[in-house]
Amino acid sequence: MKSLLVAVLALSCLYLYAEATVVKSCPSTKSLIPIEQNTIDISNCVKGPCKLKRKTKVAINQKFTPTEDIKSLTTTVFAQVLSLPLPFIGVDGTSACDFIFAEDGETKLGCPLKAGVPVVYRREFPVLEIYPKMSLVVHWELQSRGSKSITCFEVPAKIV
């Protein structure tokens, strides 16, 4: 009886861990890899608006399979506030290559990415105390050289 209870609890935890966050594709960007071919998990958020608590870190795990070889990746992240893009300090404009892992999520791969080889982009970002408490839309995009969009998603959020 105890082993059955342990198995049910383990499967329940696995289900909760495997549940992806509901995100939308970027309306103004046509990405190489459509959002439907990504699995995105934002810590403590299954469905928006995601609550981003100040003075904490938020983790993003994004699984995708490149459809072509990619030499390098840059992260573009901003909050859409009253139609103005406000960049996330310390994340926007940085290389994404240091945050690319093999499908197991543990083995560091970096760049270049090979077509047909699944990868995990794993990144944490701070929610700074200086950020005002407000509702916003987070735009998260990975771009290759020449600003070509590889993946892009948006999710409603609230800084609390």
N, C-alpha and C positions, 0 to 999 in steps of 0.2 A: 504494500500500500504506500509506504514511504517513497519507494522508487518511482511509482507512478506519479505521485505529487511532485517530486523533484523534476521529472521529465516534463510535466505540464508547465511548471514554472519556468524551466529552461527554454521551452519552446515559446512561451509568452514573451519572455525577455528578448529572444532572438527576433520575434516578429516586430516588437516595438523598436528594436535597434535597426532593423532592416527597412522600416517604413521611411519613405522619402518625403522630403518637404515639397509641398505643392508650390510651384513657381510658374511664371508666365514667360513666354518668349519675348524678346525685346521688340517692341512695335516698330521702331525705326531702323532696325538692323537685320540684315539677312545674313545669318551665320552659316558657315560651312557645314556644321553639325547641328541639325535641328534639335530643339529642346526635348522633343519626344525620344531622342536617342541618348539622352543623358539621364543619370540618376543623381539627384542633388539632395544632400542632407545638410541642413543648417541646425546646429545644436539647439536643443530645446524648442524646436519649431517644426510642427508638422504642416500647419496651414497658417497663412498670414492673417492678420499682421503679426510678424515675428516681434517679440518683445526683446529689445536690445538694452540690457541693463548697463547703465554707466558704471565705470570702474571695473568692468569684467571683460573677458575675451569671448568672442564668438568663433566657433569652428565651422568651416565649410568643407565638405567632402563632395567632390563631383567626379563621377565615373563617366568616361566617354571613350569612344574609339575613333581616332583620327581616320579620315577617309583619304588623306594624302600625307606625304612626309612633311614635317614641320620643323624648320631649323631652330626657331626661337619663339617664345611667347611673352607677351607683356600683359599685365593685369590692368584693367581699366575699371575702377570702382568709384561710383559717386552716388550721392543721395539726391534725388529729384525733389526739390523743395520749391513750391510756387513756380514751377517751370524753370528753375535755375539748377544747373548741375553743380553740387558742392562735393569736391573730391574727398575721399576718405584718406586722411593724413597717414602717411607711412605705408599705404597699400597701393593707392592709385599710381600708375606709371612705373611700377616695379616689375622686375623679371618674375615670371611665373615658373621658370625652369627649375628653380631650387625646390619647388613644391610639387613636382611631378613624381609619382611613385608607380610601381608595377601594380597589376590588378589586385595583389594581396594587400595593398595599402601600406606595406612596411618597407619594401625594397625600393630604395631611391633610384630613379632612372634619370631624371633631368632631361635636357634636350640634347639632340634632336629627338622628335617623336616619329615613329614609323607608322605608315598607313596600315590599318588592320590590326594593330597591337593595342589592346585595351589599356588605359591608364587611369590613375586616380590623381586628381588635383586636390591637395589637402592643405588648407591654409587657415590660420587663426588671425583675427584682427581685434585690436582693442577698441572698446567703446569708451572714448575719452570722457572724462568728467566735464570738459568744456562744451561738449555737445549739448545743445538745448533739448529739453523734453518736448518731443513733438512727433507727429505722424509724418511719414515720408515713404518714398519708393526707392529701394536700393537697386541700382543697375550694376550688374557684375558681368564683365566681359573679358574673355581671353582673346588677344589679337596676335597674329603673326606679323612678321616684318612687313612693312607697307600698310599697316593698320587694317589688314584683312581680318574680319571677324571669324573666329574659329567656333567659339561658343558664346552665348549671351543669354542671360536670364534676368528677370526683374521679380522682386517680391515686395509686397507692402510690409512696412515695419513701423515700429513705434519705439522711440527712445524713452526709456523710463528711468 
